Amino acid sequence: MNIAFFLLPKREVVYVTQDSTLRQTLERMEYHRYSAVPILDAEGRYAGTVTEGDLLWFMKNRPELSFAETHRVPLREVPLRFDHKAVRIDAQMADLIALAKLQNFVPVTDDMNRFIGIVRRSDIIDYCTSVMMEKGLLPGRGRAANPAAEEADGRRT
């Protein structure tokens, strides 16, 4: 299996740049309802992943910083508490899965280390589930047979 099979391309990924402000980052994450987004540098290389926790701890440790002033703080000043790793597009699936166990998404780079997209952990799990069901290793009929999936999709009341 090739990592490209799971790739959500950069044009479809919500990301921020190191030049984004704290306010822009917060607003983008809130709008898309994400708890973490990739950060790119000026050359389009993956520079890390910022999480809600990173932003919260940054603001907590700066009591003099009001929310009204967050537009003045560049994201590059926010320390990242966890080193979210990326994989290259030609990496082994085992490497991707090892990172997906720890990260909701795994950033993917090309051979020049430019960010080209992400692989979502949920896509890997969905694929594994469908393969296991095809082989008769799981009961049920896909996501519709899974109450948690129905609830996550908003189909349950």
N, C-alpha and C positions, 0 to 999 in steps of 0.2 A: 504494500500500500504506500502511496506517495502522499507526502504532506500537502501538496497542492490540491489534492482532492477535498480537503477540509478548509482550504484558505478562504477567508472573507477578505476580498481585496481592499487595499488602502482607500479607494474611493468610496467604499461603503462603511468605513470604520470612523467612529467618532474619536478624534485625538486632539491633543493640544500641543503647542510648541513651548520651548523654554522661554520664549519671549511673551507668551500669554501672561496675563495678570492673574493674580489670585482670584479676583472677582470674576473674570472671564471663565476661569476654570470651574469655579463653583457653579456659575450659571449654566455652563454647558453640561456639567454632570447632572445638575438638577433637572434641566430640560429633558435630557435623554434618560433620566432615572438610572444612571450608572453609578456604581460605588467606586469604580476605578477606570482610568483611561490611560492609553499610552501617551508618552511625551516624545516629541521629535525635536532634533536640533535643527539649526538653520540649513544644513545640507540634506535634511530628510532622513537622517540616521536615527535609529531607536536610541533614546536617551534614558529610558526608565518608564515606570508606571507610577502615576500619582493616585493615591487612594483618599477616600473621605477621611480616614484616620490621619493621614499625613497632614491634611489641611486643618483638621480639628486640633491636633497637637500643636501645629505651628501657631494657630491663633490663640490657643490656651497659654502658650509660653510667651506670648506678647500681649499682655493685658492693655498696653498703651495703644494697640492697634484696634481701631473701631472698624466695623463692617464698612462704613462709608469710605474708609481709606484703603480698602483692599484693592481698588483699581490702581493703586500706586506701587503695589508689590509684585515684582516679576516672579513667575513660577520658579525660576532657577534658584531663588533664595529659600525655597521650601525644601527642607531635608526629607528625603525619602527613607522611610523606616525599614523597607524590605527591598532587596535587590531582585526584582522580577527579571528573570532571564529570558532571552529570546533564543530562537533556533534559526538556523539557516534553512532555506528552502530545500536543500539537499540532505538535511539531517535524517537520521534514522527515526522511524516511528517510535521506537523505545525511548528515545530522548524526548520526543514530544509528549508522550504519555507520562513520563517521569515528571516533567514540569507541570503538566495539566493537573496532576494530583495536588499540586501546591498553589496553583494560580487559576482563576476563573477563565482566563484566556492566555494564550501564549503568543507573543509577538513573533513575527517571521521576517527575516531579512534576506536580501539577495547576496550574491558573492562579493558585492562592494559594501556590504553592511548597511545598505539602505533599507528602510522599513517598507515592506510590500503588503503587509496585512496582518491579520491575526487568525488563530485557530481557537474557537470557543470550546471550552470543556464540554458544554452541553451537546455540541455537535458530535464530539467523539463518543460520548455516552449514548446518544441516539443511534449512531451508526452501530456500535457494539450491540445494543439492544436489538436492533433489526436483524443483524446477523445471527444472534443467538436464537431469536424467534424463528427465523427461517430454518435453522438447524434443529428446531424442536427442543431447544434447551431452556426456553422460558415459556410459561403459559401465557395466554392472553392474545390480544389482537392489536398490538402496537400501543401508541400513546393514548388512544381512546379507552383502552382497558385499564389505564393507570389513573386512579382518582387524583393523585398529586399533579400529574401532567395536565389533566382537565382543569384543575383549579388554577394552575399556573397560566394556562391559556385563557382563563376567564370563562370557561364553558360550564363550570359548576356554579350553583347558586347557594 
